[in-house]
Amino acid sequence: MTKAYLAILLAVEAMVIGFVSYYYASEFLALLLVPVLLMTVLAALLVGRGTSSLTFRARRLSPEAIVGYEAHEPRTEAASPAELSRSIVERAAEIQRTLLEGPSEVQVEMCALGYRACVNDMITLTNLINQEARSAGPIKRLALRRQRRRATDSLSGARAALPPGALRATHQEL
């Protein structure tokens, strides 16, 4: 249940209680319905809190959702080489950190999927840098090379942290 649905349910229930108490003009009947309203408020708070918790969202997370995330929310403008390089470095560092903590098999597969996404972004970064380097001055070319080098180094660190055979096949490909 979403929070909007619960809010609508609460409003309808309050209107029913108001209508019943007005129509029958019985305070006793209205007093009997008040605990129902309070129980609904309590249930709405508990359900709303449960669906927004980190563990609830983590249970709904799947490798397809991670890989296909960008397809659902396309970027409005093309990322600059600096932004793309920073993104690759951050994701590769997170992959490396996760793999060094002794992950489960599912986490290793998700890290392998993330590594593949980073490699695809690295190809895009290389193409962007090659395009910009044609018209860039010497200082800008040095900055572009530094961005490519940072991304490459972080990817090689993440690749070294992956266990042998992690990139061969995942359960989805079998």
Wavefront OBJ file of the C-alpha trace (Angstrom):
o trace
v 0.000 0.000 0.000
v 1.257 3.420 -0.805
v 1.038 6.371 1.530
v -1.422 8.129 -0.795
v -3.718 5.101 -0.743
v -3.588 5.000 3.051
v -4.343 8.721 3.276
v -7.391 8.278 1.046
v -8.514 5.289 3.132
v -8.157 7.349 6.298
v -10.145 10.261 4.839
v -12.961 7.968 3.693
v -13.084 6.302 7.087
v -13.239 9.662 8.858
v -16.085 10.743 6.563
v -17.993 7.524 7.298
v -17.574 8.045 11.037
v -18.737 11.647 10.704
v -21.725 10.649 8.567
v -22.773 7.829 10.896
v -22.491 10.028 13.978
v -24.441 12.848 12.282
v -27.083 10.612 10.753
v -27.835 8.622 13.857
v -27.021 11.491 16.244
v -25.689 8.997 18.671
v -22.529 9.891 20.499
v -22.238 6.338 21.708
v -22.005 4.986 18.158
v -19.402 7.598 17.239
v -17.377 6.681 20.317
v -17.395 3.056 19.210
v -16.015 3.992 15.802
v -13.167 6.180 17.139
v -10.937 3.188 18.056
v -11.321 1.951 14.473
v -10.019 5.301 13.246
v -7.097 5.190 15.666
v -6.230 1.618 14.610
v -6.232 2.688 10.957
v -3.898 5.597 11.718
v -1.558 3.256 13.575
v -1.635 0.728 10.712
v -0.953 3.492 8.174
v 2.066 4.671 10.141
v 3.449 1.141 10.487
v 2.913 0.247 6.828
v 4.310 3.595 5.654
v 7.378 3.128 7.805
v 7.852 -0.463 6.654
v 7.727 0.353 2.937
v 10.200 3.204 3.223
v 12.765 1.220 5.200
v 16.092 0.325 3.678
v 15.617 -3.416 4.184
v 12.260 -3.370 2.401
v 13.762 -1.547 -0.581
v 16.785 -3.873 -0.602
v 14.520 -6.940 -0.798
v 12.818 -5.489 -3.866
v 16.153 -4.783 -5.562
v 17.175 -7.041 -8.425
v 20.162 -7.176 -10.781
v 17.860 -6.270 -13.677
v 16.719 -3.140 -11.840
v 20.318 -2.101 -11.219
v 21.470 -2.629 -14.782
v 18.301 -1.202 -16.340
v 18.096 1.801 -14.024
v 19.473 4.256 -16.555
v 17.067 3.019 -19.237
v 14.088 4.020 -17.084
v 15.451 7.457 -16.245
v 17.419 8.772 -19.219
v 19.770 11.651 -18.624
v 18.563 14.969 -19.938
v 21.967 15.904 -21.276
v 25.120 14.004 -22.138
v 27.512 13.607 -19.237
v 30.809 15.395 -19.478
v 33.990 13.311 -19.373
v 34.704 14.618 -15.864
v 31.265 13.546 -14.555
v 31.439 10.164 -16.249
v 34.960 9.549 -14.968
v 33.945 10.491 -11.420
v 30.931 8.167 -11.664
v 33.095 5.268 -12.819
v 35.626 5.883 -10.044
v 32.910 6.001 -7.356
v 31.150 2.858 -8.555
v 34.392 0.922 -8.997
v 35.502 1.914 -5.485
v 32.155 0.727 -4.092
v 32.476 -2.576 -5.978
v 35.998 -3.049 -4.654
v 34.946 -2.197 -1.082
v 32.020 -4.633 -1.235
v 34.169 -7.451 -2.603
v 36.803 -6.992 0.084
v 34.189 -7.449 2.844
v 33.580 -11.122 2.022
v 30.324 -10.875 0.067
v 27.700 -13.520 -0.599
v 27.280 -15.147 -4.012
v 24.460 -12.768 -4.926
v 26.572 -9.744 -4.003
v 29.417 -11.054 -6.151
v 27.037 -11.388 -9.105
v 25.712 -7.881 -8.551
v 29.264 -6.548 -8.367
v 30.054 -8.341 -11.635
v 27.016 -6.680 -13.243
v 28.125 -3.332 -11.868
v 31.633 -3.912 -13.186
v 30.239 -4.640 -16.652
v 28.197 -1.423 -16.521
v 31.351 0.480 -15.543
v 33.237 -1.054 -18.461
v 30.465 0.043 -20.824
v 30.670 3.549 -19.360
v 34.449 3.406 -19.811
v 33.935 2.808 -23.538
v 31.603 5.819 -23.642
v 34.162 7.859 -21.687
v 36.928 6.930 -24.125
v 34.774 7.996 -27.072
v 33.881 11.300 -25.365
v 37.514 12.003 -24.553
v 38.625 11.212 -28.113
v 35.996 13.616 -29.481
v 36.893 16.424 -27.097
v 40.644 15.932 -27.476
v 40.486 16.836 -31.174
v 39.519 20.430 -30.491
v 41.054 20.832 -27.023
v 44.207 22.665 -26.093
v 47.185 21.012 -24.413
v 46.023 21.692 -20.837
v 42.552 20.353 -21.538
v 44.055 17.229 -23.164
v 46.123 16.609 -20.033
v 42.998 16.915 -17.888
v 41.149 14.494 -20.175
v 44.001 11.981 -19.978
v 44.028 12.296 -16.191
v 40.278 11.586 -16.072
v 40.686 8.524 -18.283
v 43.630 7.318 -16.183
v 41.690 7.674 -12.901
v 38.761 5.696 -14.333
v 41.063 3.022 -15.772
v 42.976 2.625 -12.499
v 39.793 2.335 -10.459
v 38.375 -0.253 -12.870
v 41.543 -2.315 -12.699
v 41.315 -2.259 -8.885
v 37.713 -3.451 -9.028
v 38.656 -6.150 -11.545
v 41.451 -7.376 -9.292
v 38.995 -7.654 -6.383
v 36.549 -9.806 -8.381
v 36.932 -13.518 -7.646
v 38.135 -15.726 -10.503
v 35.319 -16.704 -12.824
v 32.901 -14.015 -11.597
v 32.661 -12.474 -15.047
v 32.306 -15.730 -16.981
v 28.586 -16.281 -16.528
v 25.869 -15.183 -14.169
v 22.736 -17.105 -13.242
v 20.705 -15.010 -15.669
v 22.904 -16.049 -18.588
v 22.785 -19.781 -17.807
l 1 2 3 4 5 6 7 8 9 10 11 12 13 14 15 16 17 18 19 20 21 22 23 24 25 26 27 28 29 30 31 32 33 34 35 36 37 38 39 40 41 42 43 44 45 46 47 48 49 50 51 52 53 54 55 56 57 58 59 60 61 62 63 64 65 66 67 68 69 70 71 72 73 74 75 76 77 78 79 80 81 82 83 84 85 86 87 88 89 90 91 92 93 94 95 96 97 98 99 100 101 102 103 104 105 106 107 108 109 110 111 112 113 114 115 116 117 118 119 120 121 122 123 124 125 126 127 128 129 130 131 132 133 134 135 136 137 138 139 140 141 142 143 144 145 146 147 148 149 150 151 152 153 154 155 156 157 158 159 160 161 162 163 164 165 166 167 168 169 170 171 172 173 174
